[in-house]
């Protein structure tokens, strides 16, 4: 059916104000269900369920499930280093190749990375293979997460972005939950500090299944949102114009740099949580249970903050500031509490490579430590969801959102690389903890003026610079036809 051009105004003040948009009739029947934005977001979640979700489950065990976490920490440092480099330009690659191809390329590295741990479990001196796999995965992950970010923020209407982000984050973290269940089932009767080969084999099979899912997804340009608008068609111009678009995105929205400290902190805390707390203090059974509740709490956290950020009874600016306050409170609750636990042990308490007796789930004091780990998971999900939501509040253009997602994953991964490397060179646990706390607070303080200056109650076409740029790099005036 031909589109009807009409004047559409969002009564809640969360849509484009008095702008002419084309309204399309949504497909019906199975085609309508399959191409529905929620269905495609669920499939996007499944892609990350089978790749990054299982990667998180593996890393959540601390040291990738190995007795000595040094090789794992160095592999992650290399991974996040290549991730940071490739993610910065991944928006350009995504816009040139298309999201489906970019997702497909991105998923392949996860299987290789899991295979690296299996090889290391069989051949303890095969650390070089895992380090190489980490470098390759960094490049693949940069592609996957940039494509994911652009699609997740482009599929929903403006009033639904918190809901869609929460839905994606819930399905994505279900992968880590399933992976944690596999690990817990495999290792529940074990009191050692390493996981079995069966755990790695189970993870490997699931990641290989995930490689196929992008092939089944609907192309973004064929998606009609629930309000009848189409997802903006992503251009595929020359590499030169795409690189120019990267510069335009920064030049026309320079306040994005105030989010960089928030991005940088968003993966820094994993090294302390996974290696310096979970791996250092607990045996494999306790680590597996901690890992399970951590990712379950992520599902709760993403849905809870998403519901707040989509609350229609208050303005979008008020929701933005409310989300910021929630994060600020959570940061201090987690780290004031965690400080008292961190004071009780150092690296010298658990010499690397020595199979010492660690805390089990039935030991005294375990209950308090698993509760704080739950709060760590809640904070992580809320932080990531809020970061995506702020970017989504800045634009509805998939091309621009691909650049923003690339910036996010690049800066985030640079922080992750620094954190894992610091852990790999045996930085004292307390130093790792304090640096985590400090960076989270700094990220929030830098984000506050950006929220005040840039987050509006609606996104206007005047803000969508890249949406108005043609394949030659010329930016059309607002209201000018294609």
C-alpha positions in Angstrom: 0.0 0.0 0.0 1.3 3.4 -0.8 2.3 5.5 2.2 0.0 8.3 3.3 1.8 11.6 4.0 0.4 13.2 7.1 1.2 15.6 9.9 1.9 13.6 13.1 2.5 15.1 16.5 3.3 12.9 19.6 0.8 13.9 22.3 3.3 12.9 25.0 5.9 15.3 23.7 8.3 12.5 22.9 8.1 12.4 19.2 9.0 14.7 16.3 7.0 17.9 16.8 4.8 19.0 13.9 6.9 17.2 11.3 5.6 15.6 8.2 6.2 11.8 8.2 5.1 9.0 5.9 2.8 6.5 7.5 2.9 2.9 6.1 0.4 0.1 6.7 2.1 -2.7 8.6 2.2 -6.2 7.0 -0.3 -8.7 8.5 -0.3 -12.4 9.3 3.0 -14.3 9.8 4.9 -11.7 7.7 3.7 -8.9 10.0 4.6 -10.9 13.1 8.0 -11.9 11.8 9.0 -8.4 10.7 7.6 -6.8 13.8 10.2 -4.5 15.6 9.8 -6.5 18.8 10.4 -9.8 17.0 13.5 -8.5 15.3 14.7 -7.1 18.6 14.2 -10.5 20.1 16.3 -12.1 17.3 18.9 -9.4 17.8 18.9 -10.4 21.5 19.4 -14.1 20.5 22.4 -13.2 18.4 24.0 -11.7 21.5 22.6 -14.4 23.6 24.7 -17.0 21.7 27.8 -14.8 21.4 28.5 -12.0 23.9 26.1 -13.6 26.5 28.1 -16.8 26.6 31.3 -14.8 26.6 30.1 -13.0 29.6 29.2 -16.3 31.3 32.7 -17.5 30.7 34.4 -14.4 31.9 32.0 -14.2 34.9 33.6 -17.4 36.2 36.8 -15.4 36.8 39.9 -16.2 34.7 37.6 -17.9 32.1 37.4 -20.8 34.5 41.1 -21.4 34.7 43.2 -21.9 37.8 45.6 -19.1 36.9 43.7 -16.0 35.6 46.8 -14.3 34.1 46.4 -15.7 30.6 42.7 -14.9 30.6 43.4 -11.3 31.8 46.0 -10.8 29.1 43.8 -12.3 26.4 41.0 -9.9 27.5 43.4 -6.9 27.4 44.3 -7.8 23.8 40.7 -8.4 23.0 39.5 -5.0 24.3 42.5 -3.3 22.7 41.5 -4.5 19.2 37.9 -4.0 20.1 38.5 -0.3 20.8 40.3 0.3 17.5 37.9 -1.5 15.3 34.7 -0.3 17.1 35.6 3.4 16.4 35.4 2.7 12.6 32.8 0.0 12.8 29.9 2.4 12.3 31.5 3.2 8.9 31.8 -0.5 8.1 28.2 -1.2 9.2 26.8 1.6 7.1 28.7 0.4 4.1 28.1 -3.4 4.3 24.7 -3.3 6.1 23.7 -4.5 9.5 23.0 -8.2 8.6 26.4 -8.8 7.1 28.1 -6.9 9.9 26.3 -9.0 12.5 27.2 -12.2 10.7 30.9 -11.2 10.6 30.8 -10.2 14.2 29.4 -13.4 15.6 32.2 -15.6 14.2 34.9 -14.6 16.7 33.1 -15.8 19.8 33.3 -19.5 18.7 37.1 -19.1 18.2 37.5 -17.5 21.6 35.6 -20.3 23.4 37.7 -22.9 21.5 40.8 -21.1 22.8 39.8 -21.9 26.4 39.1 -25.5 25.5 42.5 -25.9 23.9 44.1 -24.2 26.9 42.3 -26.7 29.2 43.7 -29.6 27.2 47.2 -28.1 26.5 48.2 -25.8 29.3 51.0 -24.2 27.3 48.7 -23.1 24.4 48.3 -19.6 25.8 49.4 -18.1 22.5 46.3 -19.6 20.8 44.0 -17.9 23.3 45.8 -14.6 22.9 45.4 -14.7 19.1 41.7 -15.7 19.5 41.2 -12.7 21.8 42.7 -10.3 19.2 40.4 -11.7 16.4 37.4 -11.6 18.7 38.1 -7.9 19.4 37.7 -7.0 15.7 34.6 -9.2 15.4 33.0 -7.8 18.6 33.5 -4.2 17.4 31.4 -5.0 14.3 28.7 -7.0 16.2 28.1 -4.4 18.9 28.0 -1.5 16.5 25.4 -3.1 14.3 23.5 -4.2 17.4 23.4 -0.7 18.8 22.3 1.0 15.6 19.4 -1.5 15.2 18.3 -1.6 18.8 18.0 2.1 18.9 16.4 2.5 15.4 13.6 -0.2 15.7 11.5 1.4 18.5 9.6 4.7 18.5 10.9 7.4 20.8 8.5 6.5 23.5 9.6 2.8 23.4 13.3 3.0 23.5 13.7 2.2 27.2 11.4 -0.8 26.7 13.3 -2.1 23.7 16.7 -1.7 25.3 15.4 -3.5 28.4 14.0 -6.3 26.3 17.2 -6.7 24.4 19.3 -6.6 27.5 17.1 -9.2 29.1 17.4 -11.7 26.2 21.1 -11.0 25.8 21.8 -11.7 29.5 19.7 -14.8 29.3 22.6 -16.2 27.3 24.9 -15.5 30.3 22.3 -17.1 32.6 22.1 -20.2 30.4 25.9 -20.4 30.3 26.1 -20.0 34.0 23.5 -22.8 34.5 25.6 -25.0 32.3 28.7 -24.2 34.3 26.9 -24.6 37.6 25.4 -28.0 36.6 28.8 -29.2 35.3 30.7 -28.1 38.4 28.2 -28.2 41.3 29.8 -31.3 42.8 33.3 -29.9 42.3 35.3 -28.2 45.0 38.3 -27.5 42.7 39.0 -24.1 41.1 38.8 -25.0 37.4 36.0 -25.9 35.0 35.7 -29.1 33.0 36.1 -29.6 29.2 32.4 -30.3 29.0 31.6 -26.7 30.0 33.7 -25.3 27.2 32.3 -27.8 24.6 28.7 -26.8 25.6 29.6 -23.1 25.2 31.3 -23.8 21.8 28.2 -25.5 20.4 25.9 -22.7 21.4 28.2 -20.0 19.9 28.3 -21.9 16.6 24.4 -21.9 16.5 24.5 -18.1 17.1 26.5 -17.5 13.9 23.5 -18.6 11.8 20.8 -16.3 13.4 21.7 -13.0 11.4 20.9 -14.9 8.2 17.3 -15.2 9.3 16.7 -11.6 10.3 14.7 -9.1 8.2 16.6 -6.3 6.6 16.2 -3.0 8.5 14.8 -1.1 5.6 11.8 -3.5 5.5 10.9 -2.8 9.1 7.8 -0.7 9.8 7.6 0.6 13.4 4.5 0.2 15.5 3.4 3.8 14.7 3.6 3.2 11.0 6.9 4.9 10.3 9.7 3.1 8.6 13.2 2.6 10.0 15.2 5.2 8.1 17.0 3.6 5.2 20.7 3.3 5.9 22.8 4.6 3.0 25.6 2.6 1.5 27.8 5.3 -0.1 31.5 5.2 -0.8 34.0 4.6 2.0 35.2 8.2 1.6 31.7 9.6 2.3 31.2 7.2 5.2 34.5 8.3 6.9 33.4 11.9 6.3 30.1 11.0 8.0 32.1 9.9 11.0 33.6 13.4 11.2 30.2 15.0 10.7 28.7 13.0 13.5 31.4 14.4 15.9 31.3 17.9 14.5 27.5 18.4 14.6 27.1 16.6 18.0 30.2 17.5 19.9 28.5 17.0 23.3 28.8 13.2 22.7 32.4 13.6 24.1 31.0 14.3 27.5 29.7 10.8 27.5 33.1 9.3 26.8 34.1 9.0 30.5 30.8 7.2 31.2 31.6 4.9 28.2 35.1 4.3 29.5 33.9 3.3 32.9 31.3 0.9 31.6 33.6 -2.1 31.2 36.4 -1.1 33.6 34.6 -2.7 36.6 34.6 -6.3 35.1 38.2 -7.1 36.0 37.6 -6.3 39.7 34.2 -8.0 39.8 35.1 -11.2 37.8 38.8 -11.7 38.6 39.6 -9.8 41.8 36.4 -10.7 43.7 34.6 -13.7 42.2 37.7 -15.6 41.0 40.0 -14.6 43.8 37.8 -15.4 46.8 35.5 -18.3 45.8 35.8 -22.0 44.6 34.4 -23.0 41.2 31.0 -24.0 42.7 30.5 -20.7 44.4 31.9 -18.8 41.4 29.3 -20.6 39.2 26.4 -19.7 41.5 27.7 -16.1 41.8 27.9 -15.9 38.0 24.3 -17.2 37.7 22.7 -14.6 40.0 24.9 -11.8 38.5 23.4 -12.3 35.1 19.9 -12.9 36.4 20.1 -9.6 38.3 21.2 -8.0 35.0 17.8 -9.0 33.5 16.0 -7.4 36.4 18.1 -4.2 36.3 17.6 -3.6 32.6 13.9 -4.0 32.8 13.6 -1.8 35.9 15.6 1.1 34.5 14.0 0.7 31.1 10.5 1.1 32.7 11.6 4.3 34.4 13.1 5.7 31.3 9.9 5.1 29.3 7.5 6.4 31.9 5.1 8.5 29.9 3.7 10.4 32.9 6.9 12.5 33.2 8.9 14.4 30.5 11.9 12.8 28.8 14.3 15.3 30.4 12.9 14.4 33.9 13.4 10.7 33.1 17.0 11.3 32.1 17.8 13.1 35.4 15.9 10.4 37.3 18.0 7.7 35.7 21.2 9.6 36.5 20.2 9.8 40.2 19.4 6.1 40.3 22.9 5.3 38.9 24.6 7.7 41.4 22.9 6.1 44.4 23.7 2.5 43.1 27.4 3.3 42.6 27.8 4.4 46.2 25.7 1.6 47.7 27.7 -1.1 45.8 31.2 0.4 46.5 30.7 1.5 50.1 29.5 -2.0 50.8 32.2 -3.6 48.7 35.0 -1.6 50.4 34.5 -3.5 53.6 34.9 -6.9 51.9 37.9 -5.8 49.8 39.8 -4.7 53.0 39.8 -8.4 54.1 42.1 -9.8 51.5 44.9 -9.0 49.0 46.6 -10.8 46.1 49.0 -12.4 48.6 46.1 -14.1 50.2 45.6 -16.3 47.1 48.9 -16.9 45.3 48.4 -17.5 41.5 48.7 -21.1 40.3 48.3 -22.5 43.8 45.1 -24.5 44.4 44.3 -23.0 47.8 41.0 -23.5 49.7 38.5 -20.8 48.8 35.1 -19.8 50.1 32.2 -22.3 49.2 28.5 -21.6 49.1 28.0 -23.3 52.5 30.7 -21.2 54.3 29.9 -18.5 56.8 29.8 -15.1 55.3 28.9 -16.3 51.8 25.3 -14.8 51.9 26.4 -11.2 52.2 29.0 -11.6 49.4 26.5 -13.1 46.9 24.0 -10.3 47.7 26.6 -7.6 46.8 27.4 -9.5 43.6 23.7 -9.3 42.8 23.9 -5.5 43.3 26.9 -5.4 41.0 24.8 -7.0 38.3 22.0 -4.6 38.8 24.4 -1.6 38.5 26.0 -3.0 35.3 22.7 -3.5 33.5 21.4 -0.1 34.6 24.6 1.7 33.5 24.6 0.1 30.1 20.9 0.6 29.5 21.1 4.3 30.6 24.1 4.8 28.2 22.2 3.4 25.2 19.0 5.3 26.2 20.9 8.7 26.2 22.3 8.0 22.8 18.8 7.0 21.6 17.4 10.3 22.9 19.9 12.2 20.7 18.9 10.7 17.4 16.6 8.3 15.5 18.9 8.0 12.4 20.4 4.4 12.1 23.5 5.9 10.4 24.2 8.3 13.2 23.3 5.7 15.9 25.8 3.4 14.3 28.5 6.0 14.7 27.4 6.6 18.3 27.4 2.9 19.1 30.8 2.7 17.6 32.1 5.5 19.8 30.5 3.8 22.8 32.0 0.4 22.2 35.4 1.8 21.2 35.7 4.0 24.3 34.2 1.2 26.5 36.6 -1.3 25.2 39.6 1.0 25.7 38.6 1.1 29.3 38.2 -2.7 29.4 41.6 -3.2 27.9 43.2 -0.9 30.5 41.4 -2.7 33.3 42.2 -6.2 32.2 45.9 -5.3 31.6 46.1 -3.7 35.0 44.8 -7.0 36.4 47.2 -9.0 34.3 50.2 -7.2 35.7 48.9 -7.9 39.3 47.8 -4.4 40.3 46.7 -4.6 44.0 43.1 -5.6 44.5 42.4 -2.4 46.5 43.8 -0.2 43.7 41.6 -2.0 41.1 38.6 -1.4 43.4 39.2 2.3 44.0 39.9 2.9 40.3 36.5 1.3 39.5 34.7 3.5 42.0 36.4 6.7 40.9 35.8 6.2 37.2 32.1 5.4 37.7 31.6 8.6 39.7 33.6 10.6 37.1 31.5 9.2 34.3 28.3 10.4 36.0 29.7 13.8 36.7 30.7 14.4 33.1 27.4 13.0 31.8 25.3 15.4 33.9 25.9 18.6 31.9 25.6 16.7 28.7 22.1 15.5 29.7 21.1 19.0 30.7 22.3 20.5 27.4 21.5 17.8 24.9 18.6 15.6 25.9 15.3 17.2 24.8 11.7 16.3 25.2 11.6 15.4 21.5 14.1 14.8 18.7 13.8 17.3 15.8 14.8 16.8 12.2 17.3 19.7 12.7 19.3 17.3 14.9 19.4 14.6 12.3 22.3 15.9 10.3 23.3 12.6 8.8 19.8 11.7 7.8 19.9 14.9 5.6 23.3 14.0 4.0 23.2 12.5 0.5 25.6 10.0 -1.0 27.9 12.9 -2.2 28.3 14.2 1.4 26.1 17.3 0.9 23.8 18.1 3.8 20.3 19.2 2.8 18.4 21.9 4.6 15.5 20.9 6.9 12.4 20.5 4.8 14.3 20.0 1.6 13.1 17.0 -0.4 15.4 14.2 -1.4 
